[in-house]
Amino acid sequence: MKSYFIETYDLNKWYKEVMALNKLTIKIDRGIVGLLGPNGAGKSTFLNIATAQLRQSSGEIYIEGQEVWNNPDILKNIGFCPEQEKLFEWMTGRKFVRELAQISGIPREVANQAAIEVIQLVGLKDAMDRPISGYSKGMRQRIKIAQAIVHDPQILFLDEPLQSTDPIVRRELVTLIQKLGREYGKDILISSHILHEVERVTSNILLVYAGRAIAQGNLSEIRDLMDKFPHTIRIKTKKRKELAQILFDYDYIISIELDHLSDDYMKVRTKKPDDFYQMITKIAIESKIDITEIDSPDANLESVFSYLTRKW
């Protein structure tokens, strides 16, 4: 029987007249999973419910087969890195992590050593005795991850951990998250509203929109769902007029546009991209049309979300 670390059934959350989660039913595999959606999609609400900081309005949520609300046993096995920056600014990094270690149930006499070890793991040992008020954005994200893992939980919930970090810090955080998942065997759900950020961490994703799950699976499988929508494909060839005449004979070609700023480029709109890519090579060989470039702006990861949310 397949093991999921999160399961929900018709999970709802209302804030007065606003529905943050709408009959959310999902099963999330173990490993590192990306929770993707625009701001306001319900990601933070879901994470707050999963970590028992909020209670759902109705429906069910299970972590490792157990209900979350009012369940200390399962909560001991969960670590949470929140999006909010409300840290104890006057504390040093070590004191902050040490205090939260004790709150998590680690005995006072070993909490300090546990804090030092995780702070070293996240790369902040040299700054652990400095006040958090002087930490950069990247350092703050690291210290939040440190407090989330100090009690050695199996499950980590990371809410927008890469947000507003510079490229170097982002790369380092991605490496750290992958290490926690692959070397330390943590099950991690990482939320983001930026698709390419999560792609760096994992190819297993869950897309949410307006409080609903709209797609789930491997990134390549999610991309396959795009095939139901028309694609624009850009082609470079010296014989674009000859190619256009041939393409017009195919019923799945919606439109063809010649680029007026260049003599070599054309744009083809098709409702069957897979069929098109299989066909274009055959045409190029049989008609002796030299195609030097072919790409699709609609095949990038940023387009996946806009395609899948159109019906909503």
C-alpha positions as CSV (number, residue, x, y, z in Angstrom):
1,M,0.0,0.0,0.0
2,K,1.4,3.4,-1.0
3,S,2.5,5.6,1.8
4,Y,1.5,9.3,1.8
5,F,2.7,11.8,4.4
6,I,-0.2,14.2,3.8
7,E,-3.8,13.3,2.9
8,T,-6.8,15.7,2.8
9,Y,-10.4,15.1,2.0
10,D,-12.8,18.0,1.2
11,L,-10.7,20.3,3.3
12,N,-12.3,23.7,3.6
13,K,-11.4,27.0,5.4
14,W,-13.5,30.1,5.5
15,Y,-12.6,33.5,6.7
16,K,-16.1,35.0,7.1
17,E,-17.2,35.2,3.5
18,V,-13.8,34.4,2.0
19,M,-13.1,30.7,1.1
20,A,-9.3,30.1,1.4
21,L,-9.5,26.4,0.8
22,N,-12.3,24.9,-1.2
23,K,-12.9,21.1,-0.9
24,L,-9.1,20.4,-1.2
25,T,-8.6,16.7,-1.7
26,I,-5.0,15.6,-2.2
27,K,-2.5,12.8,-1.4
28,I,1.1,13.9,-1.2
29,D,4.0,11.5,-1.8
30,R,7.0,11.3,0.5
31,G,10.1,13.1,-0.5
32,I,10.4,16.8,-1.5
33,V,7.2,18.2,-3.0
34,G,6.6,21.7,-4.3
35,L,3.4,23.5,-3.4
36,L,2.8,26.1,-6.1
37,G,0.3,28.8,-6.6
38,P,-0.1,32.6,-6.8
39,N,-0.4,34.8,-3.8
40,G,-3.8,34.2,-2.3
41,A,-4.1,30.7,-3.6
42,G,-4.4,29.1,-0.2
43,K,-0.9,27.8,0.3
44,S,-0.2,29.5,3.7
45,T,-3.6,28.6,4.9
46,F,-3.0,25.0,4.1
47,L,0.4,25.0,5.8
48,N,-1.1,26.6,8.9
49,I,-3.7,23.9,9.1
50,A,-1.2,21.2,8.4
51,T,0.9,22.4,11.4
52,A,-2.2,22.9,13.6
53,Q,-1.9,26.7,13.9
54,L,-5.3,26.9,12.3
55,R,-8.2,24.5,12.4
56,Q,-10.1,23.8,9.2
57,S,-13.7,24.8,8.9
58,S,-14.6,21.3,7.6
59,G,-13.1,18.3,6.0
60,E,-10.2,16.1,7.1
61,I,-6.4,16.3,7.1
62,Y,-4.0,13.5,8.0
63,I,-0.3,13.6,8.5
64,E,1.2,10.2,8.4
65,G,-2.3,8.7,8.8
66,Q,-3.1,10.7,11.9
67,E,-5.4,13.7,12.4
68,V,-3.4,16.9,13.0
69,W,-5.5,19.0,15.3
70,N,-4.8,18.6,19.0
71,N,-2.4,15.8,18.4
72,P,0.9,16.4,20.2
73,D,2.4,13.1,19.0
74,I,2.2,14.0,15.3
75,L,3.2,17.7,15.9
76,K,6.4,16.6,17.6
77,N,7.4,15.1,14.2
78,I,6.7,18.3,12.3
79,G,9.0,21.3,11.6
80,F,7.7,24.5,10.2
81,C,9.5,27.4,8.6
82,P,7.0,30.3,8.3
83,E,6.9,33.0,5.7
84,Q,6.6,35.7,8.4
85,E,9.7,37.6,9.5
86,K,8.4,38.1,13.1
87,L,11.6,36.9,14.9
88,F,12.9,37.7,18.3
89,E,15.2,40.5,17.1
90,W,17.0,40.9,20.4
91,M,18.0,37.3,20.6
92,T,21.1,35.8,19.1
93,G,20.6,33.1,16.6
94,R,21.8,30.4,19.0
95,K,19.5,31.6,21.8
96,F,16.5,31.7,19.4
97,V,17.1,28.1,18.2
98,R,17.9,26.9,21.7
99,E,14.7,28.3,23.2
100,L,12.6,26.8,20.5
101,A,14.4,23.5,20.9
102,Q,13.3,23.4,24.5
103,I,9.7,24.3,23.5
104,S,9.8,21.4,21.1
105,G,10.6,19.1,24.1
106,I,14.4,18.9,24.0
107,P,15.8,18.8,27.5
108,R,17.5,22.0,28.6
109,E,20.9,20.3,29.2
110,V,21.1,19.2,25.5
111,A,19.2,22.0,23.8
112,N,22.3,24.2,23.4
113,Q,24.3,21.5,21.6
114,A,21.3,20.6,19.4
115,A,21.0,24.3,18.4
116,I,24.7,24.6,17.6
117,E,24.6,21.4,15.4
118,V,21.7,22.6,13.3
119,I,23.0,26.2,13.0
120,Q,26.2,24.7,11.7
121,L,24.2,22.5,9.2
122,V,22.5,25.6,7.8
123,G,25.8,27.5,7.5
124,L,25.4,30.1,10.3
125,K,27.9,29.0,12.9
126,D,30.0,32.1,12.6
127,A,27.0,34.3,13.1
128,M,25.1,32.3,15.8
129,D,26.1,34.6,18.6
130,R,25.1,37.8,16.8
131,P,21.6,39.4,17.4
132,I,19.1,38.4,14.8
133,S,18.4,42.1,14.2
134,G,21.6,42.3,12.2
135,Y,20.9,39.3,10.1
136,S,20.4,39.6,6.3
137,K,17.3,38.1,4.6
138,G,19.2,35.0,3.7
139,M,20.5,34.6,7.2
140,R,17.0,35.0,8.6
141,Q,15.8,32.2,6.3
142,R,18.6,29.9,7.5
143,I,17.9,30.5,11.1
144,K,14.2,29.8,10.6
145,I,15.1,26.5,8.9
146,A,17.4,25.8,11.8
147,Q,14.6,26.2,14.4
148,A,12.4,24.0,12.2
149,I,14.8,21.1,12.2
150,V,16.4,21.4,15.7
151,H,14.1,18.7,17.2
152,D,14.8,16.3,14.2
153,P,11.3,16.1,12.7
154,Q,10.6,13.7,9.9
155,I,8.3,16.3,8.1
156,L,9.2,19.9,7.2
157,F,6.8,22.6,6.0
158,L,8.7,25.5,4.4
159,D,6.6,28.5,3.5
160,E,8.2,30.6,0.7
161,P,11.8,30.0,2.0
162,L,13.4,31.4,-1.1
163,Q,11.4,34.6,-1.3
164,S,13.3,37.9,-1.7
165,T,16.7,36.2,-1.5
166,D,19.5,37.0,-3.9
167,P,20.7,34.4,-6.5
168,I,23.6,33.2,-4.5
169,V,21.7,32.8,-1.3
170,R,18.8,31.1,-3.2
171,R,21.2,28.6,-4.7
172,E,22.6,27.8,-1.2
173,L,19.2,27.4,0.2
174,V,18.2,25.1,-2.6
175,T,21.2,23.0,-1.9
176,L,20.4,22.9,1.8
177,I,16.8,21.9,1.2
178,Q,17.8,19.1,-1.2
179,K,20.4,17.9,1.4
180,L,17.7,17.7,4.1
181,G,15.5,15.7,1.8
182,R,18.0,13.4,0.1
183,E,20.7,12.9,2.8
184,Y,18.7,13.3,5.9
185,G,15.5,11.6,4.5
186,K,13.1,14.4,5.5
187,D,9.7,14.6,3.8
188,I,9.4,18.3,2.7
189,L,6.6,20.4,1.4
190,I,8.0,23.7,0.1
191,S,5.6,26.4,-1.0
192,S,6.3,29.1,-3.6
193,H,4.5,31.4,-6.0
194,I,7.4,31.3,-8.4
195,L,7.5,28.1,-10.5
196,H,11.2,28.1,-11.5
197,E,12.3,28.4,-7.9
198,V,10.6,25.1,-7.0
199,E,11.9,23.5,-10.2
200,R,15.4,23.9,-8.8
201,V,14.4,21.9,-5.7
202,T,12.1,19.2,-7.0
203,S,10.2,17.9,-10.0
204,N,7.3,16.7,-7.9
205,I,4.8,19.5,-7.7
206,L,1.2,20.3,-6.6
207,L,-0.5,23.3,-8.2
208,V,-3.2,25.1,-6.2
209,Y,-5.4,27.9,-7.3
210,A,-8.4,29.6,-5.5
211,G,-8.1,27.0,-2.7
212,R,-8.3,24.0,-5.0
213,A,-5.8,21.5,-6.3
214,I,-5.7,21.9,-10.1
215,A,-2.8,19.6,-11.0
216,Q,-0.4,17.2,-9.3
217,G,2.5,15.0,-10.3
218,N,5.9,15.0,-11.9
219,L,6.9,18.2,-13.6
220,S,7.0,16.5,-17.0
221,E,3.5,15.1,-16.4
222,I,2.2,18.6,-15.5
223,R,3.7,19.9,-18.7
224,D,1.9,17.2,-20.6
225,L,-1.4,18.6,-19.4
226,M,-0.6,21.7,-21.5
227,D,-1.1,19.8,-24.7
228,K,-4.9,20.4,-24.4
229,F,-4.2,24.1,-25.0
230,P,-2.9,25.8,-28.2
231,H,0.8,26.4,-28.4
232,T,2.8,29.1,-30.2
233,I,5.9,27.7,-31.8
234,R,8.7,29.9,-33.2
235,I,10.6,28.6,-36.3
236,K,13.6,30.0,-38.0
237,T,14.0,29.1,-41.7
238,K,15.1,30.8,-44.9
239,K,12.1,29.1,-46.6
240,R,9.3,30.2,-44.3
241,K,6.8,30.9,-47.1
242,E,7.3,27.5,-48.5
243,L,6.9,26.0,-45.1
244,A,3.8,28.0,-44.4
245,Q,2.1,26.7,-47.5
246,I,2.8,23.1,-46.4
247,L,1.6,23.7,-42.8
248,F,-1.7,25.2,-43.8
249,D,-2.8,21.8,-45.1
250,Y,-2.8,20.4,-41.5
251,D,-6.1,20.9,-39.7
252,Y,-4.5,21.3,-36.3
253,I,-2.6,24.5,-37.4
254,I,-4.6,27.4,-36.1
255,S,-2.6,30.3,-37.5
256,I,0.8,31.2,-39.1
257,E,2.4,34.6,-38.7
258,L,5.5,35.8,-40.5
259,D,7.8,38.0,-38.4
260,H,7.9,41.4,-40.1
261,L,11.1,42.4,-38.2
262,S,13.0,39.4,-39.6
263,D,13.1,37.5,-42.9
264,D,13.8,34.2,-41.1
265,Y,11.3,33.8,-38.3
266,M,7.7,32.7,-38.3
267,K,5.2,31.8,-35.5
268,V,2.9,28.8,-35.8
269,R,-0.1,28.3,-33.5
270,T,-1.2,24.7,-33.1
271,K,-3.8,22.9,-31.0
272,K,-1.8,19.6,-31.1
273,P,1.9,20.5,-30.2
274,D,3.0,16.8,-29.9
275,D,1.7,16.0,-33.4
276,F,3.3,19.2,-34.7
277,Y,6.8,18.3,-33.4
278,Q,6.6,14.8,-34.8
279,M,5.4,16.2,-38.2
280,I,7.8,19.1,-38.6
281,T,10.9,16.9,-38.8
282,K,9.4,14.8,-41.5
283,I,8.4,17.9,-43.5
284,A,11.9,19.4,-43.2
285,I,13.4,16.2,-44.6
286,E,10.9,15.5,-47.3
287,S,10.7,19.1,-48.5
288,K,14.4,19.9,-48.1
289,I,13.5,22.9,-45.9
290,D,16.4,23.8,-43.6
291,I,15.0,24.7,-40.1
292,T,17.8,26.2,-38.0
293,E,15.8,27.0,-34.9
294,I,12.6,25.8,-33.3
295,D,11.3,26.7,-29.8
296,S,8.1,27.4,-28.0
297,P,7.6,30.2,-25.5
298,D,4.5,28.2,-24.3
299,A,6.7,25.2,-23.3
300,N,8.4,27.0,-20.4
301,L,7.5,26.3,-16.8
302,E,6.0,29.7,-16.2
303,S,3.4,29.0,-18.9
304,V,2.2,25.8,-17.1
305,F,0.4,27.6,-14.4
306,S,-1.3,30.1,-16.7
307,Y,-2.5,27.3,-18.9
308,L,-3.8,25.1,-16.2
309,T,-5.7,28.0,-14.5
310,R,-7.5,29.3,-17.5
311,K,-10.5,27.0,-16.9
312,W,-10.8,28.5,-13.4
